[in-house]
Every structure is written in C-alpha cells, then in structure tokens.
Amino acid sequence: MSHEKKSGRAFGAKIFAALALVFPLAFAGILNQASAQESRPAGKPFRIIVADAKTTHHLNLYVAKELGLFDKRGLDVEITGVDDNAAARDMVVSGGADVFWSCPTVAIAAFANGAPIKTIAQVKKPCTSVLLVPEGSPIVKLIDLSGKNIAGISPTCEAVISLNVAAKAEGADFNLQRLAGGPAIAALEGGRVDGAILEEPHASIAELAGYKVVFPDVSASIPCRTINASNRMLANNAGRLKDFISAIDEANGIILANPTADNIVKIAVDYTGAPAEAIIHGNHRLIFGVQLAVDGLIALGDELLAEGSIKENPGQNMFAGEFKGITW
C-alpha cells in the first residue's frame, strides 16, 4: 500500500472516529453553571472585540449581535471587519482584537508557530466546502482529478487537504490554483479551471448557476471553523468569554430551528452581502455547534505536520484549559 493510501485512510479514520464521538449536549446549562461561578461586574457592559472576515459561516456571531444575546449577558461586542481569516488572526495576535472565527487550520498553524491564542469553541461541523464542476465534466471519479486545475483558497484549507488526501489515495494529483469565492467562480465560468472548491454561500451560488457538486462525502466528516481567543483575554476574563460562548450557543439554537427564517436570512444578507437566494438554498448545510471535535482537529494537525506546514502538532494544547469540560 502506498504512503498516500495509508495517509488518506488514516486521516479518514481519525476524522470518522472523532465525529462518531460527538453527540448533542445540553451545552447552555453546563456553560451557564460554570460561568455563574465567577462574579459579574455591575454597570458598564464588558467589551469584547471580534476580528471578523464576514461570511455566512459566522452567522451565529451576527445573530447573537443583532438579537441582543450579548447585551442580555452584559457584553458589548464590537465586530471589526477584516479581509480574511489570516488578517483576523493577526489582529488578535497583535492585540487589536480579542476573538476571531477561522478555518481550524489557520488557528492550528498559528498556535503551533507560537501565536498567543487558544481555541475555545467550534463554530460548525462538518465542513461544507465542496468541489463543483460544470455539467458534463470528465471529472467523475477521484482518479479523474489527475492533472486537473482546481481552484481553492489555500493548500492548508481543510477541504483542500481532504480532497488532496482522497485523490492521492487513488493515485491522482491535481494542480491547486489559489482562488476563493467570487474569483474561483469567475475562473470556472471562464474555463480557466476544471473545478472549484467552494464554501457557502459561493457553493450555492455556483450550484444555482448550474454547476454540480462531485465527491460530496470527501469533506463531510471534517470539522469546520473554530472560535479562538487571545491568551490575555483568557487569563484575565475567562468568565466573560464563557458568557460570550453562551450567547453564541443560544444563537445556534435559533438558527438551527429555522435556518431560512426571514430575520435570519436578512441578518445574513446585511452582514455578508450574499444573495438571499443563495443563503436560502444553502443555509441548512451550516450545522452550528460549540462542542469541539477534538480528535478531528488533532487529525487536521497531523495533516499540517505531514505536509510541512508546522513542525509539531500541538494536540490538545491548542484548546483553552478554561473551557475543559465545557466545550471539550
């Protein structure tokens, strides 16, 4: 058996095992109990700055903000827009913000390279990024990816990693063109790439335009997006971060109860500018939840290590000890 096949099967096994252990929890009660053990300052709301690259994947943040779920917990949450996940991470590392949402590989690599951050909660799982190709595409089986040009945001994106591992296990190797979202769709429309790995809402935008999803199961067991906080905020105000995550968890329940409710779609449109029809088409795929997929995230660290992006997998050290027993 080739190294690639072993790597692909091992990766898939780790991720499957990770998600098999994750069950719905009565999280809000656990968190509120832990949070209540710390005193709450009276008077002025406690300020938390979130560096955010706006996307429907962060809809729980926007819903918590717009529906007053932070306010009722005595939190003044400021959302500062940035261009991408890396910029959000850098803003937190530099002290300009306290919290950021990101693809897990962004946070894992940053922590492994010494960034003063910890992961405190999941945003959603599984990964909803998928490979889209034109109708009539010759890409039918994984082996058909051999030599093809595929658009994707980054070689360290968890969806790109999982497709790459799966393709190599079948003896295929594709060429990654580093494009994301709108530019990736434009390249697909212009015939400059053979396929594009897209996340919501761009996956729905492409689907509504007539492109089709192939290999939907490849990334379906990968944990997606984490909430990460600075070490200084954790050291000084862990209790307020627990309140913050409690608000996010309440927002998750509201979204999951009706992902296409008028107010939910409006919030998504207002924050991200994505077309309402794409949000309605794909919002059901965003399975929000705060419980960390610990084994799956560690497995992603193994893949980053294997490809040389990090020198050591941080393992459980990437998770905030203050949230042990709460989100992991």
C-alpha positions as CSV (number, residue, x, y, z in Angstrom):
1,M,0.0,0.0,0.0
2,S,1.3,3.4,-0.9
3,H,2.1,6.1,1.7
4,E,-0.6,8.2,0.2
5,K,-3.2,5.5,0.5
6,K,-2.2,4.9,4.1
7,S,-2.3,8.6,4.8
8,G,-5.7,9.0,3.2
9,R,-7.2,6.1,5.1
10,A,-5.7,7.0,8.4
11,F,-6.9,10.6,8.0
12,G,-10.4,9.5,7.2
13,A,-10.5,7.0,10.1
14,K,-9.3,9.7,12.5
15,I,-12.0,12.1,11.4
16,F,-14.7,9.5,11.4
17,A,-13.8,8.4,14.9
18,A,-13.8,12.0,16.0
19,L,-17.3,12.8,14.8
20,A,-18.6,9.4,16.0
21,L,-17.8,10.5,19.5
22,V,-19.6,13.9,19.2
23,F,-23.1,13.9,20.4
24,P,-25.5,16.8,21.1
25,L,-25.0,18.2,24.6
26,A,-27.1,20.4,26.9
27,F,-24.4,22.9,26.5
28,A,-26.1,26.1,27.6
29,G,-26.9,24.7,31.0
30,I,-23.3,23.4,31.5
31,L,-21.9,26.7,30.4
32,N,-24.2,28.9,32.4
33,Q,-23.4,26.9,35.6
34,A,-19.6,27.2,35.0
35,S,-19.9,30.9,34.1
36,A,-22.1,31.7,37.1
37,Q,-19.3,30.7,39.5
38,E,-17.4,33.9,38.6
39,S,-18.6,37.3,39.8
40,R,-20.2,39.6,37.3
41,P,-19.2,43.3,37.4
42,A,-22.2,45.6,37.7
43,G,-22.7,48.7,35.5
44,K,-20.8,49.2,32.2
45,P,-21.0,46.2,29.8
46,F,-17.8,44.3,29.3
47,R,-16.3,44.9,25.8
48,I,-15.1,42.2,23.5
49,I,-13.7,43.0,20.1
50,V,-14.1,40.3,17.4
51,A,-12.0,40.5,14.3
52,D,-14.2,39.1,11.5
53,A,-13.9,38.2,7.8
54,K,-17.6,38.3,7.1
55,T,-19.2,35.1,5.8
56,T,-22.4,33.1,6.4
57,H,-20.2,30.6,8.2
58,H,-20.1,33.2,11.0
59,L,-23.8,33.7,11.0
60,N,-24.1,32.8,14.7
61,L,-22.0,35.8,15.6
62,Y,-24.2,38.1,13.7
63,V,-27.4,36.6,15.0
64,A,-26.2,36.9,18.6
65,K,-25.3,40.5,18.0
66,E,-28.5,41.5,16.2
67,L,-30.9,39.7,18.5
68,G,-29.3,41.2,21.7
69,L,-28.0,37.9,23.0
70,F,-24.7,39.6,24.0
71,D,-26.5,42.5,25.5
72,K,-28.5,40.4,27.9
73,R,-25.3,38.9,29.2
74,G,-23.7,42.3,29.9
75,L,-21.4,42.1,26.9
76,D,-20.6,44.9,24.5
77,V,-19.4,43.0,21.4
78,E,-17.7,45.0,18.6
79,I,-17.3,43.3,15.3
80,T,-14.4,44.7,13.3
81,G,-14.3,43.6,9.6
82,V,-11.1,42.3,8.1
83,D,-10.3,40.8,4.7
84,D,-9.7,37.2,5.6
85,N,-9.1,34.6,8.3
86,A,-5.3,35.3,8.4
87,A,-6.0,39.1,8.9
88,A,-8.4,38.3,11.7
89,R,-5.8,36.0,13.4
90,D,-3.1,38.7,13.1
91,M,-5.4,41.4,14.6
92,V,-5.9,39.2,17.7
93,V,-2.2,38.2,17.9
94,S,-1.2,41.9,17.7
95,G,-3.6,42.9,20.5
96,G,-6.1,44.8,18.3
97,A,-8.9,42.3,19.0
98,D,-9.8,39.6,21.5
99,V,-11.5,36.8,19.5
100,F,-11.6,35.6,15.9
101,W,-13.5,32.9,13.9
102,S,-11.5,31.0,11.3
103,C,-10.9,27.8,9.5
104,P,-9.3,25.4,12.1
105,T,-6.1,25.0,10.1
106,V,-5.4,28.8,10.4
107,A,-5.7,28.6,14.1
108,I,-3.8,25.3,14.5
109,A,-0.9,26.6,12.4
110,A,-0.8,29.9,14.2
111,F,-0.7,28.2,17.6
112,A,1.9,25.6,16.5
113,N,4.1,28.5,15.4
114,G,3.9,30.3,18.8
115,A,0.9,32.6,18.5
116,P,-0.6,33.6,21.9
117,I,-4.0,32.2,21.2
118,K,-6.2,29.2,22.1
119,T,-9.2,27.6,20.5
120,I,-12.3,27.9,22.8
121,A,-15.2,26.5,20.8
122,Q,-16.3,25.0,17.5
123,V,-18.4,27.1,15.1
124,K,-19.8,24.4,13.0
125,K,-19.2,20.9,11.7
126,P,-18.9,19.2,9.3
127,C,-17.0,21.2,6.6
128,T,-19.5,22.3,4.0
129,S,-16.9,23.2,1.3
130,V,-17.4,21.0,-1.8
131,L,-15.9,20.6,-5.3
132,L,-18.1,22.0,-8.1
133,V,-17.6,21.2,-11.8
134,P,-19.5,22.0,-15.0
135,E,-22.3,19.7,-16.2
136,G,-20.7,17.2,-18.5
137,S,-17.3,17.4,-16.8
138,P,-15.0,14.4,-17.3
139,I,-14.3,14.5,-13.5
140,V,-16.5,11.6,-12.3
141,K,-14.1,9.6,-10.1
142,L,-11.3,10.8,-7.9
143,I,-8.7,9.4,-10.4
144,D,-10.1,11.8,-12.9
145,L,-8.6,14.7,-10.9
146,S,-5.1,13.8,-12.1
147,G,-3.5,16.8,-13.8
148,K,-6.6,18.9,-13.4
149,N,-6.6,22.6,-12.4
150,I,-8.7,23.0,-9.3
151,A,-9.4,26.4,-7.6
152,G,-9.2,26.5,-3.9
153,I,-8.5,29.1,-1.2
154,S,-5.3,27.6,0.2
155,P,-3.3,24.3,0.4
156,T,-3.9,24.4,4.1
157,C,-7.7,24.7,3.8
158,E,-9.2,21.6,5.4
159,A,-11.4,21.0,2.3
160,V,-8.4,21.2,0.0
161,I,-6.4,18.9,2.3
162,S,-9.2,16.3,2.5
163,L,-9.7,16.3,-1.3
164,N,-5.9,16.1,-1.9
165,V,-5.6,13.2,0.5
166,A,-8.5,11.4,-1.1
167,A,-7.2,12.0,-4.6
168,K,-3.7,10.8,-3.8
169,A,-5.1,7.7,-2.2
170,E,-6.5,6.9,-5.7
171,G,-3.3,7.8,-7.5
172,A,-4.4,11.2,-8.6
173,D,-2.7,14.6,-8.1
174,F,-4.3,17.9,-9.1
175,N,-3.0,21.4,-9.5
176,L,-4.3,23.8,-7.0
177,Q,-5.0,27.3,-8.3
178,R,-5.2,29.6,-5.2
179,L,-8.5,31.3,-5.7
180,A,-11.5,31.7,-3.4
181,G,-15.1,32.6,-3.7
182,G,-16.0,35.0,-6.5
183,P,-12.7,34.8,-8.3
184,A,-12.9,31.0,-8.2
185,I,-16.4,31.0,-9.8
186,A,-15.2,33.5,-12.4
187,A,-12.3,31.2,-13.3
188,L,-14.7,28.3,-13.5
189,E,-17.0,30.2,-15.8
190,G,-14.1,31.3,-18.0
191,G,-12.8,27.7,-18.3
192,R,-9.5,28.6,-16.6
193,V,-10.0,25.8,-14.1
194,D,-11.6,22.4,-14.2
195,G,-13.4,22.7,-10.9
196,A,-13.6,24.9,-7.8
197,I,-13.6,24.0,-4.1
198,L,-16.2,26.4,-2.7
199,E,-17.8,27.1,0.7
200,E,-21.2,28.6,1.4
201,P,-22.6,30.9,0.1
202,H,-20.4,30.5,-3.0
203,A,-21.1,26.8,-3.3
204,S,-24.9,27.6,-3.5
205,I,-24.2,30.5,-5.9
206,A,-22.4,28.1,-8.3
207,E,-25.0,25.4,-7.8
208,L,-27.8,27.8,-8.7
209,A,-25.8,28.8,-11.8
210,G,-25.8,25.1,-13.0
211,Y,-22.6,23.7,-11.7
212,K,-22.7,20.4,-9.9
213,V,-21.2,19.0,-6.7
214,V,-18.9,16.0,-7.0
215,F,-17.4,13.9,-4.2
216,P,-19.7,15.4,-1.5
217,D,-18.5,12.9,1.1
218,V,-14.8,13.8,0.9
219,S,-15.0,16.7,3.4
220,A,-18.3,15.7,5.1
221,S,-16.6,14.4,8.2
222,I,-14.1,17.3,8.6
223,P,-14.6,19.7,11.5
224,C,-15.0,23.3,10.2
225,R,-14.4,26.7,11.7
226,T,-13.4,27.4,15.3
227,I,-13.7,30.3,17.7
228,N,-10.3,31.4,19.0
229,A,-9.3,33.9,21.7
230,S,-6.2,35.6,22.8
231,N,-4.3,34.2,25.8
232,R,-4.5,37.6,27.6
233,M,-8.3,37.6,27.4
234,L,-8.4,34.0,28.7
235,A,-6.1,34.8,31.5
236,N,-8.0,37.9,32.7
237,N,-11.6,37.4,31.6
238,A,-12.3,33.7,31.0
239,G,-15.7,34.1,32.7
240,R,-16.8,36.8,30.2
241,L,-15.7,34.6,27.3
242,K,-17.9,31.8,28.7
243,D,-20.8,34.3,28.7
244,F,-19.8,35.1,25.1
245,I,-19.9,31.5,24.0
246,S,-23.2,31.0,25.9
247,A,-24.7,33.8,23.6
248,I,-23.3,32.1,20.5
249,D,-24.8,28.8,21.6
250,E,-28.2,30.4,22.1
251,A,-27.9,31.9,18.6
252,N,-27.0,28.4,17.2
253,G,-30.3,27.1,18.6
254,I,-32.3,29.9,17.0
255,I,-30.6,29.4,13.6
256,L,-31.0,25.6,13.6
257,A,-34.7,25.9,14.5
258,N,-35.3,27.6,11.2
259,P,-32.2,28.4,9.0
260,T,-34.3,30.2,6.4
261,A,-36.5,32.3,8.7
262,D,-36.9,35.8,7.3
263,N,-35.0,37.5,10.1
264,I,-32.1,35.0,9.9
265,V,-31.8,35.5,6.1
266,K,-31.9,39.3,6.5
267,I,-29.1,39.3,9.0
268,A,-27.0,37.1,6.7
269,V,-27.6,39.4,3.8
270,D,-27.0,42.5,5.8
271,Y,-23.6,41.3,7.1
272,T,-22.2,39.4,4.2
273,G,-23.9,40.9,1.1
274,A,-24.5,37.4,-0.2
275,P,-27.6,36.9,-2.4
276,A,-30.7,35.9,-0.4
277,E,-31.5,33.1,-2.8
278,A,-28.1,31.5,-2.2
279,I,-28.5,31.8,1.6
280,I,-31.9,30.2,1.4
281,H,-30.5,27.4,-0.8
282,G,-27.6,26.5,1.4
283,N,-28.2,27.7,5.0
284,H,-29.4,24.3,6.1
285,R,-25.9,22.9,5.5
286,L,-24.4,25.1,8.2
287,I,-24.7,22.9,11.3
288,F,-23.7,25.3,14.0
289,G,-22.5,24.0,17.4
290,V,-19.9,24.9,20.0
291,Q,-18.7,21.5,21.1
292,L,-15.1,21.0,19.8
293,A,-14.4,18.0,17.5
294,V,-11.2,17.4,19.4
295,D,-10.0,14.3,17.6
296,G,-10.8,15.7,14.2
297,L,-9.0,18.9,14.9
298,I,-5.9,17.0,16.1
299,A,-6.1,14.9,12.9
300,L,-6.0,18.1,10.9
301,G,-2.9,19.0,12.8
302,D,-1.4,15.7,11.7
303,E,-2.0,16.6,8.1
304,L,-0.5,20.0,8.5
305,L,2.6,18.3,10.1
306,A,2.8,15.8,7.2
307,E,2.8,18.5,4.6
308,G,5.4,20.5,6.5
309,S,3.2,23.5,7.4
310,I,4.0,23.0,11.1
311,K,6.9,21.4,12.9
312,E,4.9,19.8,15.7
313,N,1.2,19.0,16.2
314,P,0.0,20.9,19.3
315,G,-2.6,18.3,20.0
316,Q,-4.8,19.2,23.0
317,N,-2.6,22.1,23.9
318,M,-4.4,24.1,21.2
319,F,-7.6,24.1,23.3
320,A,-8.2,26.5,26.2
321,G,-8.0,24.8,29.5
322,E,-10.5,27.2,30.9
323,F,-13.1,25.5,28.6
324,K,-12.2,22.0,29.6
325,G,-15.5,20.2,30.5
326,I,-17.5,22.9,28.7
327,T,-16.7,22.9,25.0
328,W,-14.3,19.9,25.0
